[in-house]
Amino acid sequence: MLEYVGKLTLRSPEMTREDTETLRRHGFSDVQILEITMLGAWFNYMTRIADALGVEVEPWRREWGDFVLGKPGASHAAPPMLVPPPAGGPRHP
C-alpha cells in the first residue's frame, strides 16, 4: 500500500492497472483501493495548496514528521501528538 501511495505521490503519470492489481493480490478490495487512492490524492492536493500559499507547519508537526521518517537529527522521543487548545480557544469534543 505504501509503495502504491508513494508512486501516486511522486510518479502518478506512471500509474497502471498493475498497481491496483498488486493491491488486490495483497487482499485489498476495490472499495479499499478506491479509499487508498482518494486519501492519497487528497493529501497530495492539500499539501500542494499549502505549499503554494506558503502555509507554515507548526514546529511540533515538523518534529513529528522528522521522527516518523527517521530523519537524521530527529528527536529520539516522539513529539506530543495532541496540543492543548489555545487559552480561550474553541473546544472540540
KACOR-V755183 format. One record per residue. RES is the residue in one small letter. OMEGA is omega in radians with two decimals (* if undefined). BURIAL is b if it has 16 or more other C-alpha atoms within 10 Angstrom, else e. Layout:
# KACOR-V755183
<<RES & OMEGA & BURIAL> <RES & OMEGA & BURIAL>>
This chain:
# KACOR-V755183
<<m & -3.12 & e> <l & 3.07 & e> <e & 3.12 & e> <y & -3.11 & b> <v & 3.06 & b> <g & 3.10 & e> <k & 3.08 & e> <l & -3.10 & b> <t & -2.98 & e> <l & -3.05 & e> <r & -3.04 & e> <s & 3.11 & e> <p & -3.13 & e> <e & -3.12 & e> <m & 3.13 & e> <t & 3.08 & e> <r & 3.14 & e> <e & 3.11 & e> <d & 3.12 & b> <t & 3.10 & b> <e & 3.09 & e> <t & 3.09 & e> <l & 3.12 & b> <r & 3.13 & e> <r & 3.10 & e> <h & 3.00 & e> <g & 3.12 & e> <f & 3.11 & b> <s & 3.09 & e> <d & 3.13 & e> <v & 3.12 & e> <q & 3.10 & e> <i & 3.09 & b> <l & -3.13 & e> <e & 3.10 & e> <i & -3.12 & b> <t & -3.11 & b> <m & 3.14 & e> <l & 3.09 & e> <g & 3.14 & b> <a & 3.14 & b> <w & 3.12 & e> <f & 3.08 & e> <n & 3.13 & b> <y & -3.11 & e> <m & 3.11 & e> <t & 3.13 & e> <r & 3.08 & e> <i & 3.14 & e> <a & 3.11 & e> <d & -3.11 & e> <a & -3.11 & e> <l & 3.12 & e> <g & 3.14 & e> <v & 3.12 & e> <e & 3.11 & e> <v & 3.10 & e> <e & -3.09 & e> <p & -3.11 & e> <w & 3.13 & e> <r & 3.10 & e> <r & 3.11 & e> <e & 3.13 & b> <w & 3.12 & b> <g & 3.11 & e> <d & 3.13 & b> <f & -3.10 & b> <v & -3.11 & e> <l & 3.12 & e> <g & -3.12 & e> <k & 3.10 & e> <p & 3.13 & e> <g & 3.13 & e> <a & 3.12 & b> <s & 3.11 & e> <h & 3.10 & e> <a & 3.14 & e> <a & 3.07 & e> <p & -3.13 & b> <p & -3.14 & e> <m & -3.11 & e> <l & 3.11 & e> <v & 3.14 & e> <p & 3.14 & e> <p & 3.12 & e> <p & 3.14 & e> <a & 3.13 & e> <g & -3.11 & e> <g & -3.11 & e> <p & 3.09 & e> <r & 3.13 & e> <h & 3.13 & e> <p & * & e>>
